[in-house]
Amino acid sequence: PATPVPLTAVPKTASPPWPAPATMSPGPIQVDTLSTIDPDTAGVLSEDEGGFGIAMWAGTGRALVDTLLPRLPVNATSSTMRDLMRRLLLSTAQVPQGESESGGLVALRVRLLASMGDTSGVDALLKATPGRNENEQLMRIEADARFLANDNARACALAAGKIREEDNPYWQKAFIFCQALAGENDKAALGVALLSELGEEDAVFFDLIEALASGKVPTIESLPDPSPLHLAMARVAKAQLPPDVISSNRPAVLRTVAVSPNAPVELRLEAAERAEAAGALAVDALRQLYTSVSFSDEELANPLSKAEAESGPLSRALLYRTSLVQTVPAAQAEAVARALSLAREGGRYATTVRVFMPVIKRIPPSAELLWFAPEAVRALLINGDQETALVWLGLLRASGLFNTEARAALTALSPVVRLAGSGEAQDWSPDGLTGWWEGEKDKEGARERAALLYSLFGAFDETVPAASWEVLLDGPQRITVAMPSPALWYRLASAADNARVGETVLLALLALGEGGPGQADPVILRRVLASLRGSGLEEEARALAAVAG
């Protein structure tokens, strides 16, 4: 996957994204007035730092951006898609043409970063936004981010400042919680009474405030759509979070549940895996959570059979623990292979690859581990580690001279290696697809995989023999797929053809949706990858292809 771009400040030499000052008096001495800086131009990534450039919205109307940007698939589990979204939202850029309220675009960008669970992005963009303390939306987003991060001190400082200016339930409830934290229970009780008189209906909030005042641990039966304030209060009150707290699938909420000591371990593991997949939790945090789980001696003695019986986060935690304590490479490989197999079935493959990557890199390629080579190559390519993948490919190539299974494995992997742009596939020829099909045609789902592979090759201007497509013609003549709207479909082609970079990235992400490249129809994926390549995003397109293939 593409390497995340650091959140550094825009260099002083970068061109300012706002108009030059207007000249006010003629003569040898000129007096200029500074134009008001539009907060919507704020950003932390210049083009040299991975941003999409000052003019990334040139040719794109503000109405289109305002309509489509809120629809970004913030829950997508593709790390490449998340990286593109992050760069789109953090780029320093001139405002798209069109009428709009000043500060609305930057507030939307910060809100989307918060929805992604990107706390560092939220913090960086807030700091870069001029006049943010006058923007009510930004202040609420910042307070929510503080509550989710268990940074109640700074959240309460914000609430104390806003309660004097804003008379609305959000800041009232936040301030009442802060009064309870400070032990000012009488004042908090008065605030609660006022809220009740105003008709506020938030049973969870009222129960948690009462528990904080009494010192009793409350019981929360259900919390399907928790607010950041609910989670902060529940943590302070030591209330155990119910299972449905992660039903909303919001990355920021999942991350908070994953690190909450007041949640059961199985709930934390499920939340942590989903938060990591959505980019809201560091993979090291998930590894630490895996190693903190306690297992019985029987489970530790028979990890493979235990994992076979109960697939899920606990099984992956057990297999990860096993891979760490094993010293025999073959035993490590068995644990990794089983974990990846379970994760593939459960839709957690990419996350599991990242968790086990340090173990995979420590396993030395050898003849006795030839069976593990295909799994290692795929995992390493998805992780963007072509150098280590080449070592395993070399093992397969050497073994293929006398081992038919190794030769077949190499043939099956070659198209994926080619799509990833690996130097190992420099001697590739279109005949390789014929060999690949011969090895795959009798397997279940072969036609669907072939259609996907050939479409991916087309996106990278690779030759696909006509005969390769012809063998698929005797299959179903019509299929049902979820397609983007015709307007989005044709607009994507137009944006790419006319070098509207920001719009191309935005529409490509919308076309892929939350399912990402792994669930996209081959026709959609081909258009998306070709559009990204046309915008100079070759590396990102290949990363998406590696996951899809």
C-alpha positions in Angstrom: 0.0 0.0 0.0 1.1 3.6 -0.5 3.2 5.0 2.4 1.2 7.4 4.6 2.2 11.1 4.0 3.7 12.8 7.1 1.7 15.7 8.6 4.3 18.4 8.2 3.7 22.1 7.7 3.7 23.6 4.3 7.1 25.1 3.5 7.4 28.8 3.6 8.5 28.8 0.0 5.1 27.4 -1.1 2.8 29.7 -3.0 0.0 31.1 -0.7 -3.4 29.8 -1.6 -5.0 33.2 -1.1 -5.1 36.3 -3.4 -2.2 38.8 -3.4 -2.9 42.0 -1.6 -4.4 44.9 -3.5 -2.4 48.0 -4.2 -3.9 51.1 -2.4 -1.7 54.1 -3.4 0.6 54.9 -6.3 4.1 56.3 -6.2 7.5 55.1 -5.0 5.9 54.0 -1.7 3.0 51.6 -1.9 0.6 50.7 0.9 -1.1 47.3 0.7 -4.0 45.8 2.6 -3.9 42.2 3.5 -6.8 40.2 2.1 -8.8 38.1 4.6 -7.4 34.6 4.6 -10.2 32.2 3.6 -10.1 29.3 6.2 -11.3 26.9 3.6 -7.9 27.1 1.9 -6.2 25.7 5.0 -4.2 22.5 4.7 -1.0 20.8 5.9 0.2 19.0 2.8 1.9 20.8 -0.1 2.3 19.1 -3.4 5.9 18.1 -2.5 4.6 16.5 0.7 2.0 14.3 -1.0 -0.8 16.8 -1.4 -2.7 17.2 -4.7 -1.6 20.8 -5.3 -2.9 24.3 -4.9 -5.0 24.0 -8.0 -6.4 20.5 -7.4 -10.0 21.8 -7.6 -9.4 23.9 -10.8 -12.3 23.3 -13.1 -14.5 21.7 -10.4 -17.5 23.6 -9.1 -18.0 24.2 -5.3 -21.6 22.8 -5.6 -20.2 19.4 -6.8 -17.6 19.3 -4.0 -20.2 20.2 -1.4 -22.5 17.5 -2.7 -20.0 14.7 -3.1 -17.3 15.2 -0.5 -19.6 14.2 2.4 -20.2 10.9 0.7 -16.6 9.8 0.9 -16.4 6.1 2.0 -14.8 6.8 5.4 -15.3 3.2 6.6 -13.4 1.7 3.7 -10.8 -0.8 4.8 -8.4 -0.3 1.9 -5.2 1.4 3.2 -4.6 3.0 -0.2 -8.1 4.4 -0.3 -7.6 5.8 3.2 -4.3 7.4 2.2 -6.0 9.0 -0.9 -8.8 10.3 1.3 -6.5 11.7 3.9 -4.4 13.5 1.3 -7.5 14.9 -0.4 -8.7 16.3 2.9 -5.4 17.7 4.1 -4.1 19.3 0.9 -3.6 23.0 0.9 -5.7 24.2 -2.1 -7.6 27.1 -3.5 -11.3 26.9 -2.9 -13.5 25.5 -5.7 -15.3 28.1 -7.7 -18.9 28.9 -6.5 -20.9 30.6 -3.8 -20.5 29.1 -0.3 -20.3 30.0 3.4 -16.7 30.8 4.4 -15.4 28.1 6.7 -17.9 25.5 5.6 -15.5 23.4 3.5 -12.7 23.2 6.1 -15.3 22.2 8.7 -16.5 19.4 6.4 -13.0 18.2 5.9 -12.2 18.1 9.6 -15.5 16.3 10.2 -14.6 13.6 7.6 -11.2 13.2 9.1 -12.8 12.7 12.5 -15.2 10.2 11.0 -12.2 8.3 9.7 -10.7 8.2 13.2 -7.7 10.2 12.0 -7.0 12.1 15.2 -3.6 13.3 14.0 -5.2 14.7 10.8 -7.9 16.4 12.8 -5.4 18.0 15.1 -3.1 19.2 12.3 -5.9 20.7 10.2 -7.5 22.4 13.2 -4.1 24.0 14.0 -3.7 25.2 10.4 -7.1 26.8 10.2 -7.2 30.5 10.9 -10.0 31.7 13.2 -11.1 28.2 14.2 -12.3 29.4 17.6 -15.0 31.4 15.8 -16.3 28.3 13.9 -18.9 26.5 16.0 -18.7 23.3 13.9 -14.9 23.1 14.3 -15.2 23.6 18.1 -17.7 20.8 18.4 -15.6 18.4 16.3 -12.5 19.2 18.4 -14.4 18.6 21.6 -15.7 15.3 20.4 -12.2 14.3 19.3 -10.9 15.1 22.8 -13.6 13.1 24.5 -12.9 10.1 22.2 -9.2 10.3 23.0 -9.9 10.4 26.8 -8.5 13.9 26.9 -11.2 15.2 29.1 -9.2 18.1 30.4 -8.9 19.9 27.1 -12.4 19.0 26.1 -13.7 20.6 29.3 -11.6 23.7 28.6 -13.4 24.0 25.3 -16.8 23.4 27.0 -16.1 26.0 29.7 -15.3 28.6 27.0 -18.3 27.8 24.8 -21.0 27.6 27.5 -20.8 31.3 27.9 -21.4 31.9 24.2 -23.6 29.0 23.0 -26.8 28.0 24.7 -27.4 24.5 23.2 -27.8 21.0 24.6 -24.4 19.8 23.3 -22.3 22.3 25.3 -24.7 22.1 28.2 -24.3 18.4 28.6 -20.5 18.6 28.1 -20.2 21.3 30.7 -22.4 19.3 33.2 -20.1 16.3 32.7 -17.1 18.5 33.4 -18.7 19.8 36.6 -19.2 16.2 37.7 -15.6 15.4 36.9 -14.6 18.4 39.1 -16.7 17.1 42.0 -19.2 20.0 41.6 -22.2 17.7 41.9 -24.7 20.3 43.1 -24.0 22.5 40.0 -24.2 19.5 37.8 -27.5 18.5 39.3 -28.9 22.0 38.7 -27.8 21.7 35.0 -29.5 18.4 34.7 -32.7 19.8 36.1 -32.6 22.6 33.6 -32.0 20.2 30.7 -34.9 18.1 31.8 -37.2 21.1 31.9 -36.2 21.9 28.4 -37.3 18.5 27.3 -33.9 16.9 26.6 -34.3 13.1 26.2 -31.0 11.3 26.7 -31.5 8.5 29.2 -27.9 7.3 29.0 -26.5 10.7 29.8 -28.8 11.2 32.8 -28.0 7.7 34.1 -24.3 8.3 33.8 -24.4 11.7 35.5 -26.4 10.2 38.4 -23.9 7.4 38.7 -21.0 9.8 38.8 -22.7 11.7 41.6 -23.5 8.6 43.6 -20.3 6.7 42.9 -22.2 3.6 41.9 -21.3 1.7 38.8 -24.2 2.0 36.3 -25.5 -0.7 34.0 -25.8 0.2 30.3 -28.1 -2.3 28.6 -27.8 -0.9 25.1 -25.8 1.8 23.4 -26.0 1.3 19.6 -25.1 4.8 18.5 -22.9 6.2 21.3 -21.8 9.8 21.2 -18.2 10.7 22.1 -19.5 12.2 25.4 -21.3 8.9 26.2 -18.1 7.0 25.8 -16.1 9.4 27.9 -18.7 9.4 30.7 -19.0 5.6 30.7 -15.2 5.3 31.0 -15.1 7.6 34.0 -18.1 5.9 35.6 -16.5 2.4 34.9 -19.7 1.3 33.2 -19.2 -1.8 31.1 -19.9 -1.2 27.5 -22.6 -3.4 25.9 -22.0 -5.5 22.8 -24.1 -3.2 20.5 -21.8 -0.3 21.1 -19.8 -1.2 17.9 -22.9 -1.7 15.7 -22.5 1.8 14.3 -19.2 0.8 12.6 -17.8 4.3 13.0 -13.9 4.0 13.0 -13.4 6.6 15.7 -15.9 4.9 18.0 -14.4 1.5 17.3 -10.9 2.8 18.2 -12.2 4.2 21.5 -13.9 0.9 22.4 -10.7 -1.0 21.5 -8.7 0.9 24.1 -11.4 1.1 26.7 -10.7 -0.8 29.9 -14.4 -0.9 30.6 -15.2 -3.2 27.7 -15.0 -7.0 27.6 -11.9 -8.4 26.0 -13.8 -10.0 23.1 -15.6 -6.8 22.3 -12.3 -4.9 22.4 -10.7 -7.4 20.0 -13.5 -7.1 17.5 -13.5 -3.4 17.8 -9.7 -3.3 17.5 -9.6 -5.4 14.3 -12.3 -3.3 12.7 -10.7 0.0 13.8 -7.3 -1.2 12.4 -8.9 -2.2 9.1 -10.4 1.3 8.9 -7.1 3.0 9.6 -8.3 4.4 13.0 -6.0 2.2 15.2 -2.3 1.6 14.8 -1.4 -2.0 14.1 1.0 -2.0 17.1 -2.0 -1.3 19.3 -3.7 -4.4 17.9 -0.6 -6.5 18.4 -0.4 -5.3 22.0 -4.1 -6.2 22.6 -3.5 -9.6 21.1 -0.6 -10.3 23.5 -2.6 -9.1 26.5 -5.2 -11.8 26.2 -4.9 -14.7 28.6 -5.2 -18.2 27.4 -5.3 -21.5 29.2 -2.4 -24.0 29.1 -4.6 -26.3 27.0 -5.2 -23.6 24.4 -1.6 -22.7 24.2 -0.6 -26.3 23.8 -3.0 -26.8 20.9 -3.4 -23.5 19.1 -4.1 -24.8 15.6 -6.9 -27.1 16.7 -8.4 -24.4 18.9 -8.3 -21.9 16.1 -9.9 -24.4 13.8 -12.8 -24.9 16.2 -13.4 -21.2 16.9 -12.5 -18.7 14.2 -12.5 -15.1 15.1 -10.5 -12.4 16.8 -9.6 -14.6 19.8 -8.3 -17.3 17.5 -6.1 -14.8 15.7 -4.8 -13.5 19.0 -4.0 -17.1 20.0 -2.2 -17.8 16.7 -0.3 -14.5 17.0 0.9 -15.4 20.5 1.9 -18.8 19.2 3.9 -17.3 16.3 5.8 -15.2 18.8 6.8 -18.0 21.1 7.7 -20.5 18.5 11.3 -20.8 17.5 11.0 -23.4 14.7 10.3 -21.6 11.4 8.0 -24.4 10.2 5.8 -24.0 13.3 5.8 -20.2 12.9 4.7 -20.6 9.2 1.9 -23.0 10.2 0.5 -20.4 12.7 0.7 -17.6 10.2 -0.8 -19.6 7.4 -3.7 -20.7 9.6 -4.3 -17.1 10.8 -4.3 -15.8 7.2 -6.7 -18.5 6.1 -9.2 -17.7 8.9 -8.8 -13.9 8.2 -9.5 -14.5 4.5 -12.7 -16.3 5.3 -13.7 -13.6 7.8 -12.9 -10.6 5.7 -9.9 -9.5 7.8 -7.1 -10.6 5.5 -5.3 -7.2 5.1 -5.4 -6.5 8.8 -4.0 -9.9 9.7 -1.2 -9.5 7.1 -0.2 -6.3 8.8 -0.3 -7.8 12.3 1.8 -10.8 11.3 4.2 -9.0 9.0 7.1 -8.9 11.4 6.8 -12.7 11.9 6.5 -13.3 8.2 9.7 -11.3 7.6 11.6 -13.4 10.2 10.7 -16.7 8.6 13.6 -17.7 6.4 12.8 -19.0 2.9 13.9 -22.6 2.6 13.1 -25.8 0.7 11.1 -27.2 3.6 8.9 -24.1 3.6 8.1 -24.3 -0.1 4.4 -24.8 0.7 4.4 -21.4 2.5 6.0 -19.4 -0.4 2.7 -18.5 -2.2 1.1 -17.2 1.0 4.2 -15.3 1.9 4.5 -13.7 -1.6 0.9 -12.5 -1.6 1.1 -11.1 1.9 4.3 -9.3 1.2 3.1 -7.8 -2.1 -0.1 -6.5 -0.4 2.1 -5.0 2.3 4.3 -3.3 -0.4 7.4 -5.3 0.5 8.6 -6.4 -3.0 12.2 -7.0 -1.8 11.3 -9.8 0.6 8.7 -11.1 -1.8 11.4 -11.5 -4.5 13.4 -13.8 -2.2 10.4 -16.2 -1.9 9.8 -15.9 -5.6 13.4 -16.9 -6.2 12.8 -20.0 -4.1 9.8 -20.9 -6.2 11.7 -20.3 -9.4 14.6 -22.4 -8.4 12.4 -25.2 -7.1 10.2 -25.1 -10.2 13.1 -26.5 -12.2 12.4 -29.9 -10.7 9.2 -29.5 -8.6 5.9 -29.3 -10.5 4.0 -27.9 -7.5 6.5 -25.0 -7.2 6.2 -24.4 -11.0 2.4 -24.3 -10.8 2.5 -21.9 -7.8 4.9 -19.6 -9.7 2.6 -19.6 -12.7 -0.4 -18.7 -10.5 1.4 -15.8 -8.9 3.0 -14.3 -11.9 0.1 -12.1 -13.0 -0.2 -10.7 -9.5 3.5 -10.0 -9.4 3.3 -8.3 -12.8 0.4 -6.1 -11.6 2.3 -5.1 -8.5 5.0 -3.7 -10.8 7.7 -6.1 -9.4 11.0 -6.3 -11.3 10.7 -10.1 -11.0 8.1 -10.0 -13.8 10.2 -8.1 -16.3 10.4 -11.1 -18.6 6.6 -11.4 -18.6 4.8 -12.1 -21.8 1.1 -12.3 -22.6 1.4 -16.0 -23.0 1.7 -16.1 -19.2 -2.0 -15.5 -19.0 -2.6 -18.6 -21.0 -0.5 -20.7 -18.6 -2.3 -19.1 -15.7 -5.7 -20.0 -17.1 -4.7 -23.6 -17.7 -3.9 -23.9 -14.0 -7.0 -22.1 -12.8 -9.8 -23.1 -15.2 -11.0 -26.1 -13.2 -11.2 -24.3 -9.9 -14.3 -22.8 -8.4 -14.7 -19.1 -9.4 -12.1 -19.3 -12.1 -14.1 -17.3 -14.6 -14.7 -14.4 -12.2 -11.0 -14.3 -11.3 -10.0 -14.3 -14.9 -12.4 -11.5 -15.8 -11.0 -9.5 -12.9 -7.4 -10.2 -13.8 -7.8 -9.4 -17.5 -9.6 -6.1 -16.6 -6.8 -5.2 -14.3 -4.2 -5.8 -17.0 -6.2 -3.6 -19.3 -6.1 -0.8 -16.8 -2.3 -0.9 -17.0 -2.2 -1.1 -20.8 -1.0 -4.7 -20.6 -1.8 -7.0 -23.6 -4.5 -9.6 -23.0 -4.7 -12.1 -25.8 -8.0 -12.2 -27.6 -8.1 -16.0 -27.0 -8.0 -15.3 -23.2 -11.3 -13.4 -23.4 -12.8 -15.8 -25.9 -12.7 -18.7 -23.5 -14.9 -16.8 -21.1 -17.7 -16.2 -23.7 -19.3 -19.6 -23.1 -20.2 -18.5 -19.6 -23.1 -16.4 -18.4 -23.9 -13.6 -20.9 -25.3 -11.2 -18.3 -24.4 -10.6 -14.7 -25.8 -8.4 -12.0 -23.4 -5.9 -10.5 -23.7 -2.7 -8.4 -22.6 0.1 -10.7 -22.0 3.8 -9.8 -24.6 6.2 -11.2 -24.2 7.0 -14.9 -23.5 10.7 -13.9 -20.6 9.7 -11.6 -19.3 7.2 -14.2 -19.1 9.6 -17.0 -17.9 12.5 -14.8 -15.0 10.4 -13.7 -13.9 9.9 -17.2 -14.2 13.6 -17.9 -12.3 14.6 -14.8 -9.4 12.3 -15.6 -9.3 13.4 -19.3 -9.2 17.0 -18.3 -6.6 16.7 -15.4 -9.0 17.7 -12.6 -7.0 15.9 -10.0 -9.0 16.5 -6.9 -12.2 15.6 -8.6 -10.7 12.5 -10.2 -9.6 11.2 -6.7 -12.9 12.1 -5.2 -15.0 10.3 -7.9 -12.6 7.3 -7.9 -13.1 6.8 -4.2 -16.9 7.1 -4.5 -16.9 4.6 -7.4 -15.0 2.1 -5.3 -17.3 2.7 -2.2 -16.8 1.1 1.2 -16.3 -2.3 -0.3 -13.0 -1.1 -1.9 -11.1 -2.8 -4.6 -11.6 -6.3 -3.3 -15.4 -6.0 -3.9 -15.5 -3.8 -7.0 -16.7 -5.1 -10.3 -13.9 -5.6 -12.8 -15.3 -3.0 -15.2 -15.5 -0.4 -12.4 -12.1 -1.2 -11.1 -10.6 -0.9 -14.6 -12.0 2.6 -15.0 -10.9 3.7 -11.6 -7.3 2.5 -11.9 -7.0 4.0 -15.4 -8.3 7.3 -14.1 -5.8 7.3 -11.2 -3.0 6.4 -13.5 -4.0 9.3 -15.8 -3.7 11.6 -12.8 -0.1 10.5 -12.1 -1.1 8.1 -9.3 0.6 5.0 -10.7 1.8 3.7 -7.4 -1.6 4.0 -5.8 -3.3 2.3 -8.7 -0.9 -0.6 -8.5 -1.4 -0.9 -4.7 -5.2 -1.1 -5.3 -4.7 -3.7 -8.1 -2.5 -5.9 -5.8 -5.3 -6.1 -3.2 -8.0 -6.8 -5.8 -5.9 -9.4 -7.6 
